[in-house]
Amino acid sequence: MVVSVAAAEVVGISPNKPESGPYVKIDSGYMVPYEITIPGTDAKLKMVPIPAGKFKLGSPDSEVGHRLAEAPQIEVEVRPFWMAEYETTWKQFKPFMELYSPFKDFEYRGVRKVTEQNRIDAITAPTPLYEPGFTFEYGEDPQLPAVTMTNYSARQYTKWLSGITGNQYRLPCEAEWEYAALGGADTAYHFGNDPAKLDEYAWYSGNSDETPHVVKGKKPNQYGLYDMHGNVWEWVLDQYSDQGFARLEGKQLKALDTVAWPTEPDPLMVKGGGWDEVAQNVRAASKMGSSDIDWKQEDPCIPMSPWWFTSFPSTVVGFRVIRPLEELPKQEAVKFYQPDIELLKLDVSDTLQGGRGIEGLADPALPAALKKSD
């Protein structure tokens, strides 16, 4: 059951225990599923509550498909959050893709200027796709997962979504993503260790016909999340490393304590496997690192786009958003949206100066400003 929440109330929190459907008990009431219309669009966003708990991040040596990057297993405490019911779709992502022209218009008219005082609310947006065929290789059905965006682009999307809604949305960290994917289980998949049941829950190489599928085509996990195994890989906050979790052994850890905050452009981490992967690569612990050289090899621009990839396997990479119950102050939340990567900062700056991107404010007034400029 999705509970409608009045605007004056906290979205996703009910003072009363729901009569049916999932919920998470908290001090101020109950976290419940909710659905909003993304402001200024006709796209819906449905979020489901994920309870607090502890789990073992990574996989044991005995797990089929286990890799060094998933070891050693470490215990992590996870605080409650909401997670998107399914991967971000083209219906949800395209309004972000369309911000370049209105931001350019604001700049021309000298309105909604980005200043040092309001820069914390600024996002960047790229020019329209110069070659849509890379990004839309498998079509642009509104309910297909959006793909080929960079980690930086996914982060900018979450900052845009946060700004226009007034709630803090972001990418999950690896620990949050894996915890949610498992749905309370301690097995390779949320339904157990035997991949024989994978057909019921995932699009992968065994059943996908070599193409992505619209979201929610298979059964959800215990938390009500769809496509956590397969369909497309999903970006998380972390830098990828083959060395796994050795740096975290013996520590008392909350989810954000485990984050390998990126300092290099790649490899950055994606989780969960895609429609082209074999069963063992869509396990909850599975992960892969990005490669700018390989994933942008068909990009003719110098510097290459900070927002878009062009080449396989980026065509099998998307993301989904979470919203933590306990939000960080804006000054601290900057790390969720702008990774501290010097080369990335230079690329973004050069691209903006070259006119292939633009900066604008993402705040609650933006949807009305966009409507007025139409």
N, C-alpha and C positions, 0 to 999 in steps of 0.2 A: 504494500500500500504506500503510495506517495502522498504525503500530507501537504496541502497547500498552506503556506505561511503568509500572513499579512505583512505588508511592507514595513509596518512599524515594529514588527517582531524580528527576532534573529532568524534568518533563513536557515532551515534545517533543524531547528530546535523546537520541540513541543513541550509545554509544561505538563502535559498529560501523557500517560502511557498509552501507546497506540493499541487499539483492539486487535489488530492483526498486522502482519508484516514485520520486517526487521526493525530493530531499534538498538540503541546503545544508551544505557543508563549513565547519566552524568550528574554532577551536583545541581545544575540549574534546570534539570528536566530530562529530556530524552532526545538524543540525536536520531533523526529519522531521515529516510530518503526524501529527496526533494527534486523538483524540476523547475527551472526558470527559463524564460525566454531571454537569450543574450541581448542586452539593451541595444536598441538601434537596428536589430536584425529580426528575422523570423525563424532563427535557429534555436532549437531547444538544447538545454544542457541538463542531463539527469545525473544526480550524485547519490551515492549510497554510503551509509555509515560503516566504518571499519572500527571494531572495538580495540581498546588497549590490550596489550598482552606481551608475553615474552616468547621468543622462538630462537631457533638456531639458524643463523644466516650461513648460506653455503651448502655444500653437500658432503656426505661421508665418502670415504675412499671406495666403499662397496657399491655405491650407486652407479648404475650403468650410464656411461657418458660422463662420469666425473672427470673434472680437469683441475689442474693445480690452481687456476685462478679462482676456484670455488672453495679453497681450503686455506687454513684449517677452519672448521666450523666454529663460530663464536656465538655466545648468547647475547641477544639484543632486546632491550625493552622498547616497545613501540607505543607512543601516545596515540589517542584516537584521532581519526581524520575522516573526511569524506573523500571518495574517489569516484571519478567518472565511470558510469556504468559500462561504457565501451570506449574504444579508441576515438580520438578526435577525428571527425569526419570532414569531408570537403564542405558540407553544409555549414559546419561550425568554423572552419578555417578560412574560407574565402572572404568573409568580411574583413579579416585582418589583412589579407592579400590586397584588398582594394583601397587601402588607406593612403597610398602614395599620392594620388591625384587630389583628394581633398586636403591633405597636409600641404601639398604644393600650393593649393589655392589659399590656404590660411597664410602661408609665407608671403605670397604675392600681395595679399590684402593687409598684411601686417597685424593679423589678429592671432590670438592664442600663441604668442611667442614663447619659445623656450628660453628661460633665463637661468642664471645661477640659483635664483631663489626657488624656482619650481622644477629644476632639472630632475629632481628625484622622481617626478611623474612622467618623464619623457621616455618615449620608445622610438625605435627606428623602424622604418618600413621600406621595403625594396620597390624598385620600379616593377611594372608588370613583366611577367615572364617573357623573355626574348625568344625562347623556343619552347612552347608549351608541351611539345611532344615528349620531352624527357620526363617531365613531372606527371603528365597524364597518359603515360604509356599504356596503362590498364584502364583508361577511361576516367571520367569525372562524375560518376553517379554520386549524388549528394550524400548517400549513406555508405559509400566506400571510405575506408580510412585514408586520411590525407597522408601523403608520403613525400619524400625527398627534401623536406626542410632540414636545415642544419640544427644542431643542438641549440645554437644561439638564437635561431629563428623561433624554435619552440619556446624558449625562455621568454622572448619578446612577446609572443602570443599570450603567454600566461600573465605577463605584466599588463598587457592591454586588457585582458579579461578582468584582472584584479582592479585596474583603474576604473573601468566603466561600471563595475558591479559594486565596488566598495568592500568586497570580501577578498581575502588573500588566497589566490590560486597560484599554484606553482607546479613544477615537475616533482615527482616523488624522488627520494633518494633510493639507492639500490635496496637498502634494508626495508623501507616502507613498501616498495614495489613487490619485493619477494614475499614479505609477510602477507600482503593482501592477496597475492596470487595463490598462496597455499590455502587460504580460507580456513586456517586453524589446523591443517594437517601437518604432519612431519615426514612426508613422503616426497618422492620425486615430482609427482603431479598432485594436484589438490584432491584427486580421486583415488590415489594409491600409487604403487610402484609399477603396475603392469600397464604398458602402453596400449594394450589391446582395446581399452575403452576410449582411447584418444579420439576416435571418430565422432564420439558423442559430444565432445567438448571443444574441438580444435580444428582449424584448417591448417594442414601441414602437407608435406610432400605426398603422403599416402592417400589424400582425398581432394586436393585443391584444384586439380586440373591445371596446374601451373599458372594460377591467377589469384589475386586477392578477392575476397568476398565481402559483401555488405555486412555491416556489424550486426551482432545479435543473431547470427544464423545457426549457432550451436547452443548447447545448454550452458547456463552460468555456473560459477563455483558456489561454494557455501555462503559467501557474502553477497551474492547477486551480481558478480562481475562477469562480463562476457569477454571472450577472446584473450584471456590472460596467457593461454598457451596458443601460440601460432597466430595466424593471419598476418600481422606485421610486427616486427621488432619495435620496442618502445624506448624512447630516450629516458634516461634518469639523470640526476645531478652529477654523478660521479665520473672521475677520470678512470679509465680502464687500466688494469695492470695484471700481467700474468702472475704476479707474486701473491695475489689473493689477499688474505686477511692477517698475514703474519705480523703486521705492524700493530694489530689490535689485540693480540693474545694477552690474557690475564687482566683485562681491564673491565670495569663496570661501565656498560655502554648503553646510552639511549640512541635512537635511530640516527639523529643528526651528528652524534659523536663519531659515527662510522664513515661519514662521507669523505671520500678522497676528492677534496675540492680541486677542480682543474687548474693547472698552471701552464699546460701546453695545449695547442690546438687539437691534437689528437695523440693517442686514441681516447675518445670519449665513449661512454658505455651505453649500450642498448641491451634490453632484457626481453626474454620470453619467446624468441624464435619467430619465424615467419612462415608463410604459406609454402615456401620452397624448401624448408628444412626437414630432415628426418626426425623421427620421434624423440631421440635422445637430446636433440638440440632445441626442443621446445619445453624442456623441464623448467620448473620454477627457478632453479639455480643457474640456468644457462645464461650466458652473457657473451657479448661480442664487442670489440673495439672498432671505432671508426677510423678511416684513413682519408685525409683530405686529398692526397695525391691520387688515390684510386677512385674515390667517390666523386671527384670533380674533374676527372680526366678529360671530359668533353666540354668543359667550360672554357670558352675562348677568351674570357675577360682577364685582365691583369689590373689590380689584384682580383683573384677569383671571388665569387659572391660569398659574403658572410652569411647569406640567408638560404641559399639553395645548393643542393647537390644535383648532379646530372646523371650519374652512372650507377649501375648495379654494384653493390646491393642496396644502395640508398632508396631504390624503388620499392624496397620491402621494409622501409623504416618510417615509423610514425611516432605517436606519443599519446598519452592521456594525462589529464590534470588531476591533482588532488587539492583539497582545501583543509588545512590543519584546524583542529578545534582551537588550539592555542596559537594565536597569530603572533608574529614578531613585529616589533616597531619597524616603520618604514626604513629607517637608517640601517637596521640590521638585516632587513629582508633584501637589500640590494644584491647580496651574494646569490640569491636565487635567480636573478634576472640578468646580471652582468658578470660573467665569470672573470676572474682576475688573470686573464691571459693577455700578455702584452702584444703578441703578434696579432691576435684577434682585434684588440683595440685599435691597432694601427690600420688593419684592413678595413674596419668599419669607418674610421676617420677618413681614410683615403677614398673609400667608396662614396661617402657622403659628399666630400669635396668635389668628386668627379661627377656628381649629379645622378648617380645610379642608386641613390637611396635618399631618404629624408627623415628628419626628426620631427616629432610632434608630441603633444601632451595627451596622455590617456588618463582621463579623470571622469567623474560622473557627468560632467557637462558635455563631454565629447559627442554622445549620440544626438543630442539636440542640435549641437553645432553642425554636425554632418547633415542632418535633415534640413537645416536652414540653408546650407550651401548647395543643396541639390538644385 
